[in-house]
Amino acid sequence: MKIKTNFGLFPSVFVILRGRNQFEREFLALLSSSSDYCVIPRVDAYMLGYGEAVGDTITDMITRPPYITTLIGHSSFVDAPLITINEVSVGSLTVRNVDFIAYDIPQEARVDVILGKSFLERAKARIDYINRVVELEE
């Protein structure tokens, strides 16, 4: 199965994420081959059933939970929860158990989530910047 779609200025697609609680949400996703992980805002991860994304337990304040990972940001190191989203679907293509970082994306980015290498490699993504086409396949 191959999905082929055109994009505007930046490679983006609409994606449906199904979380741990089986809740589904649709997002506008930026495809970023420079990001090792996919990124979802913490509140959206929480809505999909990942309470650890917002650090809402007293244990999180006392000890560092094992699901926290350290990222290198543009000006510092950042700690963020690493979660596994049950399903990531673009059109008829579905990839299961995709690693995401729960981290708030600035609104100025004008995208809801970022699909990084943890999805793109498994979806065999090819991004043609000259012709502004994205191809994904199972």
Secondary structure in CASP SS format (residue, H / E / C, confidence):
PFRMAT SS
TARGET T0000
AUTHOR 0000-0000-0000
METHOD secondary structure of the structure
MODEL  1
M C 1.00
K E 1.00
I E 1.00
K E 1.00
T E 1.00
N E 1.00
F C 1.00
G C 1.00
L C 1.00
F C 1.00
P C 1.00
S E 1.00
V E 1.00
F E 1.00
V E 1.00
I E 1.00
L E 1.00
R E 1.00
G C 1.00
R C 1.00
N C 1.00
Q C 1.00
F C 1.00
E E 1.00
R E 1.00
E E 1.00
F E 1.00
L E 1.00
A E 1.00
L E 1.00
L E 1.00
S C 1.00
S C 1.00
S C 1.00
S C 1.00
D C 1.00
Y C 1.00
C E 1.00
V E 1.00
I E 1.00
P C 1.00
R H 1.00
V H 1.00
D H 1.00
A H 1.00
Y H 1.00
M H 1.00
L C 1.00
G C 1.00
Y C 1.00
G H 1.00
E H 1.00
A H 1.00
V H 1.00
G C 1.00
D C 1.00
T C 1.00
I H 1.00
T H 1.00
D H 1.00
M H 1.00
I H 1.00
T C 1.00
R C 1.00
P C 1.00
P C 1.00
Y C 1.00
I E 1.00
T E 1.00
T E 1.00
L E 1.00
I E 1.00
G C 1.00
H C 1.00
S C 1.00
S C 1.00
F E 1.00
V E 1.00
D E 1.00
A E 1.00
P E 1.00
L E 1.00
I E 1.00
T E 1.00
I E 1.00
N E 1.00
E E 1.00
V E 1.00
S E 1.00
V E 1.00
G C 1.00
S C 1.00
L E 1.00
T E 1.00
V E 1.00
R E 1.00
N E 1.00
V E 1.00
D E 1.00
F E 1.00
I E 1.00
A E 1.00
Y C 1.00
D C 1.00
I C 1.00
P C 1.00
Q H 1.00
E H 1.00
A H 1.00
R C 1.00
V C 1.00
D C 1.00
V E 1.00
I E 1.00
L E 1.00
G C 1.00
K H 1.00
S H 1.00
F H 1.00
L H 1.00
E C 1.00
R C 1.00
A C 1.00
K C 1.00
A C 1.00
R E 1.00
I E 1.00
D E 1.00
Y C 1.00
I C 1.00
N C 1.00
R C 1.00
V E 1.00
V E 1.00
E E 1.00
L E 1.00
E E 1.00
E C 1.00
END
